[in-house]
Amino acid sequence: MAAGAPALRWEAAATVDTLHVGTPSFTSVLGHVDVRANGDAGRLFGWPATSFRVEALADYGGKPNGRAQTLQGLSNIEVKRNATRLYAAWLQHDFSAQVDALAGLYDLNSEFYSTEASSLLIHPAFGIGSELSQTGRNGPSIFPNLGAAVRVRARAPDGHYAQAALIAATAGDPAHPGRTVVRISRREGALVVAEAGWQQPADSERGAGHWGIGAWSYTEPVPRLDGIGRGRNTGVYALGQSLLHDFGGERIVGFARAGIAAASVNAIDCALDAGVLVQRAHPDAGPRAWVVGLALARLGRGDIDAQARGGASLSRTEATLEVGARWRLGASLTVQPLLQHVTHAGGRPGSATVVGARWVWTLAGGD
């Protein structure tokens, strides 16, 4: 933790999404509460150069994508089963200012396949690429189910970095998605992820630049979509973020990410998302931020052929455009009206339009 920071700091946030979907027509309300504690284990327990996090979630409300049936989802706080659960729980040890390691229940997307400029969008694809988020029996250790993991990271003073993680292949319990379960199985194997790149140091006046390339692979084969044996589940991705404009308190940041996955074992074989974030430091009127993003997911030939054998005829690409703006209504409350338009939802003909708003209330404190 930073020098001068409290030895134990807690944070809490409550998020509510209200979404109206045009086709089929319905309105859904989702709620998400996140409570976390970050601590300096050296000051609290005498473990030098060690920090920790414990985090719990409560997720309730509707299931809009359960009705809309898109490939990529609609809201990044939607869960399969409403529950209150332990989420992240890890220890991190700093071997030096440049090298650290982490072990515990770990959110892969907190450090891998992540761009800050895309985080304001609520569509799940802007968090982690759809081609990776579809993998694993219960997801690849991302919200809302995390797996036991070990992560190592090295960072150079000029911003270059390399990191790798070894994560249990099954996050949580697929039969009971609302439970926090630690599974480590030699039979199920592990997910191995590595990423390297460059990120502009946070203390830089123009601290927005970020690029990286990553690769991932499950150690154990999985069933092929054509039903003929098993295949390797692997993929690669790339990400980039850049400051496009910075003048008079207004910053424009662009981002783009793309990834591919093995089409023989995954429905989505390729995904791409890109967008622009406009931040206003001192708005006299209007929102503090505008954001627009486009997310594409392409069905692989293996899934198209498998669906055709069942009599379905699908388009290969689903596309979602999202536009949003965030207003700060006080020190701890923000509102973000938004619009999404989905074409070929789930690969089916036609389109769907989503209008709604996200409300976020945050609290923070120290020891």
SULVENQUI-V426103 format. One record per helix or strand of 3 or more residues. SS is the DSSP state (2 for helix, 1 for strand). FROM is the first residue (numbers start at 1). TO is the last residue. If there is no record, write none. Layout:
SS:FROM:TO
SS:FROM:TO
This chain:
1:8:21
1:26:40
2:41:45
1:50:61
2:64:68
1:83:94
1:99:106
2:108:110
2:116:118
2:124:126
2:130:133
1:147:155
1:160:168
1:190:199
1:210:218
1:234:247
1:250:261
1:268:280
1:289:299
2:301:309
1:317:328
1:333:343
2:345:347
1:351:366
